[in-house]
Amino acid sequence: MQVNTIGDVKTLVVDDSALVRSLITRFLNAEKGIKVIGKAKDGLEAIEQIKKLKPQVVTMDVEMPNMDGISAVRKIMRECPVSVIMLSAHTTEGAKATMEALAAGAVDFVPKPTNSAQLGSMVKELAAKIRAVAGSKAIRSISTVLSKPAYRAGMDYASALPVGARKKIEIVIIGSSTGGPAALQHVIPALPANFPVGIVIVQHIPKGFSESLAEHLNRRSKLEVIHGKTGDEVVPGRVIVAPAGCELGFVKRGSSVAIKLSDCDKPVPPADFRPSVDRVIEAAIKVYGGKILGVLLTGMGRDGAKGLLKIRKLGGISIAEDESTCVVFGMPAAAISLGAALKVLPRNKIAEEIVNILSSIEF
């Protein structure tokens, strides 16, 4: 996990509630390595404070008067790029708004607690993410890409996929964590409509938010993006987002393969992930063998590194995101250190490389 180690992380707290601003500030200042240097009541004031105080990280409420969090993030990325972590309401509308904020350039989010007793644990999670994203090298490059019309419209690297001769790939598995929802929007919308295999996305995300992620990607992509459920088939041109809180496996049915969900109602053990990138890759290997293209994007921790290594050892293809565009260079770094990554690429080159690889395969 990439962590800021030079002094306290200078943080700006933005929320329209004076009480919430005060409580979050008090809890964060009690955390090791974090110093709240300012507060703001809306997006307009936040931008003024960012330009004046130069914080390393901003915590941003979504719903605010005068200028909401989404509008503020867009303006921040254009005028004064900085790592922004959203505080999101745990509702359907809150989840949709959070995806919009991540599309605008926010690096991550933390769900707001449903009651005051949960505030302490929420701030613990927030503090861990603040320390992880502080000083991220990716913010300025991401904000530059987000401002380009070609990105907003979706970059199409291939209108058609020619055929050639290479070992067949039958599925693409993409894993990501912190910064992942934004990274996925550089990859999935850039893939062509005639994509020849199915894709499964494993994103570390709280329950209640993975469905909004799927809907958000679907609106912006040429491919069909769905929130997975048991029985959904892995087919060309379809992207399945693994539901948060569930294990995801694969079942072969004659010539087709479907996903199977389990443990959706069980609590997730501490320091574990559900779904786990490693476990989804292991499940895929049982069905597809080495005919897998695995991609590991930005994120904290090491989940997915061992899985990517297994793919490479079995003769599949493995890609890790380069440090220059990672919000947190954790998961890709772990894969690279194991020798698991066949290719290491910045996120704006990953879709192009996937298309190039599959273009040399005869389907």
PEBEL-V607315 format. One record per backbone hydrogen bond with DSSP energy under -1.0 kcal/mol. NH is the residue of the N-H (numbers start at 1). CO is the residue of the C=O. E is the energy in kcal/mol with one decimal. If there is no record, write none. Layout:
# PEBEL-V607315
NH&CO&E / NH&CO&E
This chain:
# PEBEL-V607315
4&131&-1.8 / 9&33&-3.1 / 11&35&-2.5 / 12&57&-2.1 / 13&38&-2.2 / 14&59&-2.4 / 15&40&-2.2 / 21&17&-2.6 / 22&18&-2.2 / 23&19&-2.6 / 24&20&-2.9 / 25&21&-2.2 / 26&22&-2.3 / 27&23&-2.6 / 28&24&-2.8 / 29&25&-2.4 / 31&28&-1.5 / 34&31&-1.3 / 35&9&-2.4 / 37&11&-2.4 / 40&13&-2.2 / 43&67&-2.2 / 46&42&-2.1 / 47&43&-2.1 / 48&44&-1.7 / 49&45&-2.5 / 50&46&-2.6 / 51&47&-2.1 / 52&48&-1.7 / 53&49&-3.6 / 54&50&-2.0 / 56&10&-2.5 / 57&10&-1.9 / 58&83&-2.5 / 59&12&-2.8 / 60&85&-2.7 / 61&14&-1.5 / 62&87&-1.0 / 67&65&-3.1 / 69&62&-2.9 / 72&68&-2.2 / 73&69&-2.4 / 74&70&-2.0 / 75&71&-2.0 / 76&72&-2.9 / 77&73&-2.7 / 78&74&-1.2 / 79&75&-2.6 / 80&76&-2.5 / 83&56&-1.0 / 85&58&-3.0 / 86&108&-2.5 / 87&60&-2.6 / 88&110&-2.0 / 91&89&-2.0 / 95&91&-2.5 / 96&92&-2.1 / 97&93&-2.5 / 98&94&-2.0 / 99&95&-2.0 / 100&96&-1.7 / 101&97&-2.0 / 102&98&-2.4 / 103&99&-2.2 / 104&100&-1.5 / 106&101&-2.3 / 107&84&-2.2 / 108&84&-1.1 / 110&86&-2.5 / 112&88&-4.0 / 118&115&-1.7 / 119&116&-1.4 / 122&118&-2.1 / 123&119&-2.5 / 124&120&-1.7 / 125&121&-1.9 / 126&122&-2.5 / 127&123&-3.1 / 128&124&-2.0 / 129&125&-1.8 / 130&126&-2.4 / 131&127&-2.4 / 132&128&-1.6 / 133&129&-2.3 / 134&130&-1.3 / 136&133&-2.0 / 142&138&-2.8 / 143&139&-2.6 / 144&140&-1.9 / 145&141&-2.0 / 146&142&-2.7 / 147&143&-1.2 / 148&145&-1.3 / 151&148&-1.0 / 152&148&-1.7 / 153&149&-2.3 / 157&190&-1.2 / 170&291&-2.8 / 172&198&-2.2 / 173&293&-2.2 / 174&200&-2.6 / 175&295&-2.9 / 176&202&-2.2 / 177&298&-2.7 / 180&177&-3.0 / 183&179&-2.0 / 184&180&-3.2 / 186&183&-1.9 / 188&184&-2.6 / 191&188&-1.7 / 195&192&-1.2 / 199&238&-2.4 / 200&172&-2.6 / 201&240&-2.9 / 202&174&-3.3 / 204&176&-2.2 / 209&206&-1.7 / 213&209&-1.8 / 214&210&-2.1 / 215&211&-2.3 / 216&212&-2.5 / 217&213&-2.4 / 218&214&-2.4 / 219&215&-1.9 / 224&237&-2.1 / 226&239&-3.0 / 228&241&-2.3 / 231&259&-2.7 / 232&229&-2.3 / 234&257&-3.0 / 237&197&-1.2 / 238&235&-1.7 / 239&224&-3.5 / 240&199&-3.1 / 241&226&-3.0 / 242&201&-2.8 / 245&274&-3.0 / 246&243&-1.5 / 247&262&-2.9 / 249&260&-2.7 / 251&258&-3.1 / 253&256&-3.4 / 256&253&-2.0 / 258&251&-2.6 / 259&232&-2.4 / 260&249&-2.1 / 262&247&-1.7 / 266&263&-1.0 / 272&269&-1.7 / 280&276&-2.3 / 281&277&-2.4 / 282&278&-2.5 / 283&279&-2.3 / 284&280&-2.2 / 285&281&-2.5 / 286&282&-1.3 / 287&284&-1.0 / 288&284&-3.7 / 289&285&-2.0 / 291&288&-1.9 / 292&290&-1.7 / 293&171&-2.4 / 294&317&-2.9 / 295&173&-2.7 / 296&319&-2.5 / 297&175&-3.1 / 299&328&-2.4 / 305&302&-2.1 / 308&304&-2.5 / 309&305&-1.8 / 310&306&-2.0 / 311&307&-2.1 / 312&308&-2.2 / 313&309&-2.5 / 314&310&-1.6 / 315&312&-1.4 / 316&311&-2.8 / 317&292&-2.0 / 319&294&-2.6 / 320&343&-2.5 / 321&296&-2.4 / 322&345&-2.6 / 325&322&-1.5 / 330&299&-1.1 / 330&328&-1.8 / 331&299&-2.3 / 334&330&-2.4 / 335&331&-1.9 / 336&332&-2.6 / 337&333&-2.5 / 338&334&-1.2 / 339&336&-1.4 / 340&335&-2.8 / 343&318&-1.8 / 345&320&-2.1 / 349&346&-2.3 / 353&349&-2.0 / 354&350&-2.5 / 355&351&-2.4 / 356&352&-2.4 / 357&353&-2.6 / 358&354&-2.5 / 359&355&-1.9 / 360&357&-1.1 / 361&358&-1.4
